[in-house]
């Protein structure tokens, strides 16, 4: 149990550090370029990093409904809503900027998550004080994973499609190998997000968390470590890695 807790905590800490560092770089880049994709992605990472302490300190999942700090939880869930919405907006503006269906999908994701967030807060506030918070908001928190999973899945599909096109351009000498590699890394990161949502959903359905299942803790820990490393290579690639990308191309 202790090793599982340590593994998940360490992996999450590394992933949070990677997200925070990348968010600062992207927001600084967007300030120079005045472009929306990097602003949305940087804002999404920032809101995700800041939301985690609020939700963790609220007591959700550990305390009873009466002991959960609803104000902290509301702030955390609001920030998380902004994180998911802006990441969906990034996928729209980066891959489908002229598609009306993509814009409507972003609006639908944001509206769905807002309703589910409000439902979870209401359920916790209306539940008897001695009800475990995990049980009081069980269904709302379960369905709250749907819009998150949709964003990761959509981003993953768009990234893999873009990567396939970039590889074809590389074959005829019109592509940039570094850009192609970054698209691949982003596709891998999005796919890891899908895996994480699926694993956490299955655990939630079984009324368990990663700390109660060492195998799940290992899976989530490995996913977090890989995700942190992938973000590092995609947005802050060291010189040795860039040399390797050029040599491979």
TAVENSUL-V471442 format. One record per residue. RES is the residue in one letter. SS is DSSP state (H for helix, E for strand, C for the rest). PSI is psi in radians with two decimals (999 if undefined). OMEGA is omega as a letter, one per 40 degrees, with the letter a starting at -180 (999 if undefined). Layout:
<<RES;SS;PSI;OMEGA> <RES;SS;PSI;OMEGA>>
//
This chain:
<<X;C;-0.78;a> <X;H;-0.72;i> <X;H;-0.65;i> <X;H;-0.77;i> <X;H;-0.75;a> <X;H;-0.71;a> <X;H;-0.82;a> <X;H;-0.74;a> <X;H;-0.75;a> <X;H;-0.77;i> <X;H;-0.76;i> <X;H;-0.67;i> <X;H;-0.76;i> <X;H;-0.72;a> <X;H;-0.71;i> <X;H;-0.74;i> <X;H;-0.76;i> <X;H;-0.79;i> <X;H;-0.75;a> <X;H;-0.74;i> <X;H;-0.78;i> <X;H;-0.67;a> <X;H;-0.72;i> <X;H;-0.78;a> <X;H;-0.72;a> <X;H;-0.71;i> <X;H;-0.64;i> <X;H;-0.67;i> <X;H;-0.76;a> <X;H;-0.51;i> <X;H;-0.58;i> <X;H;-0.73;a> <X;H;-0.39;a> <X;C;0.56;i> <X;C;2.54;a> <X;H;-0.71;a> <X;H;-0.85;a> <X;H;-0.54;i> <X;H;-0.81;a> <X;H;-0.77;a> <X;H;-0.73;i> <X;H;-0.74;i> <X;H;-0.66;i> <X;H;-0.80;i> <X;H;-0.74;a> <X;H;-0.82;a> <X;H;-0.63;i> <X;H;-0.79;a> <X;H;-0.77;a> <X;H;-0.51;a> <X;H;-0.55;a> <X;H;-0.80;i> <X;H;-0.67;i> <X;H;-0.81;a> <X;H;-0.63;i> <X;H;-0.73;a> <X;H;-0.30;a> <X;H;-0.41;a> <X;C;0.05;a> <X;C;2.26;i> <X;C;-0.31;i> <X;C;-0.76;a> <X;C;3.03;i> <X;E;2.93;a> <X;C;-0.64;a> <X;C;-0.40;a> <X;C;-0.15;i> <X;C;2.31;i> <X;C;1.75;a> <X;H;-0.53;i> <X;H;-0.84;i> <X;H;-0.73;a> <X;H;-0.73;a> <X;H;-0.74;i> <X;H;-0.77;i> <X;H;-0.77;i> <X;H;-0.58;i> <X;H;-0.79;i> <X;H;-0.66;i> <X;H;-0.63;i> <X;H;-0.76;i> <X;H;-0.67;a> <X;H;-0.83;a> <X;H;-0.73;a> <X;H;-0.74;a> <X;H;-0.56;i> <X;H;-0.63;i> <X;H;-0.69;i> <X;H;-0.60;i> <X;H;-0.82;a> <X;H;-0.69;i> <X;H;-0.91;a> <X;H;-0.45;a> <X;H;-0.60;a> <X;H;-0.58;a> <X;C;0.95;a> <X;C;-0.41;a> <X;C;0.08;a> <X;C;2.09;i> <X;H;-0.62;a> <X;H;-0.57;i> <X;H;-0.72;i> <X;H;-0.73;i> <X;H;-0.59;i> <X;H;-0.72;i> <X;H;-0.79;i> <X;H;-0.70;i> <X;H;-0.71;i> <X;H;-0.80;a> <X;H;-0.74;a> <X;H;-0.74;i> <X;H;-0.79;a> <X;H;-0.62;i> <X;H;-0.75;i> <X;H;-0.79;a> <X;H;-0.63;i> <X;H;-0.80;i> <X;H;-0.68;i> <X;H;-0.70;i> <X;H;-0.75;i> <X;H;-0.71;i> <X;H;-0.75;a> <X;H;-0.71;i> <X;H;-0.71;a> <X;H;-0.53;a> <X;H;-0.25;a> <X;C;2.65;i> <X;C;2.45;a> <X;C;-0.51;a> <X;C;0.07;i> <X;C;2.30;i> <X;E;2.31;a> <X;H;-0.53;i> <X;H;-0.72;a> <X;H;-0.63;a> <X;H;-0.65;a> <X;C;0.38;a> <X;H;-0.99;a> <X;H;-0.66;a> <X;H;-0.77;a> <X;H;-0.52;i> <X;H;-0.87;a> <X;H;-0.34;i> <X;H;-0.35;i> <X;H;-0.31;a> <X;H;-0.97;i> <X;H;-0.57;i> <X;H;-0.81;i> <X;H;-0.65;i> <X;H;-0.73;i> <X;H;-0.84;a> <X;H;-0.74;a> <X;H;-0.79;i> <X;H;-0.81;i> <X;H;-0.71;i> <X;H;-0.80;a> <X;H;-0.84;a> <X;H;-0.67;a> <X;H;-0.74;i> <X;H;-0.64;i> <X;H;-0.76;i> <X;H;-0.64;i> <X;H;-0.71;i> <X;H;-0.73;i> <X;H;-0.68;i> <X;H;-0.66;i> <X;H;-0.66;i> <X;H;-0.67;i> <X;H;-0.64;i> <X;H;-0.63;a> <X;H;-0.50;a> <X;C;0.23;i> <X;C;0.30;a> <X;C;-0.06;a> <X;C;3.00;i> <X;C;2.07;a> <X;H;-0.59;a> <X;H;-0.78;i> <X;H;-0.75;i> <X;H;-0.74;i> <X;H;-0.67;i> <X;H;-0.63;i> <X;H;-0.74;i> <X;H;-0.79;a> <X;H;-0.68;i> <X;H;-0.62;i> <X;H;-0.72;i> <X;H;-0.76;i> <X;H;-0.72;i> <X;H;-0.69;i> <X;H;-0.65;i> <X;H;-0.62;i> <X;H;-0.72;i> <X;H;-0.79;a> <X;H;-0.76;a> <X;H;-0.74;i> <X;H;-0.73;a> <X;H;-0.82;a> <X;H;-0.81;a> <X;H;-0.58;i> <X;H;-0.78;i> <X;H;-0.70;i> <X;H;-0.70;a> <X;H;-0.70;i> <X;H;-0.55;i> <X;C;0.15;a> <X;C;0.68;a> <X;C;2.78;i> <X;C;3.03;a> <X;H;-0.47;a> <X;H;-0.29;i> <X;H;-0.11;a> <X;C;1.78;a> <X;H;-0.61;a> <X;H;-0.73;i> <X;H;-0.65;i> <X;H;-0.73;i> <X;H;-0.76;a> <X;H;-0.81;a> <X;H;-0.62;i> <X;H;-0.79;i> <X;H;-0.72;i> <X;H;-0.74;i> <X;H;-0.72;i> <X;H;-0.79;i> <X;H;-0.73;i> <X;H;-0.74;i> <X;H;-0.74;a> <X;H;-0.69;i> <X;H;-0.76;i> <X;H;-0.67;i> <X;H;-0.81;a> <X;H;-0.60;a> <X;H;-0.70;a> <X;H;-0.31;i> <X;C;0.92;a> <X;C;2.28;i> <X;C;2.89;a> <X;H;-0.68;a> <X;H;-0.61;a> <X;H;-0.71;i> <X;H;-0.68;i> <X;H;-0.67;i> <X;H;-0.69;i> <X;H;-0.80;i> <X;H;-0.70;a> <X;H;-0.67;a> <X;H;-0.54;a> <X;C;999;999>>
//
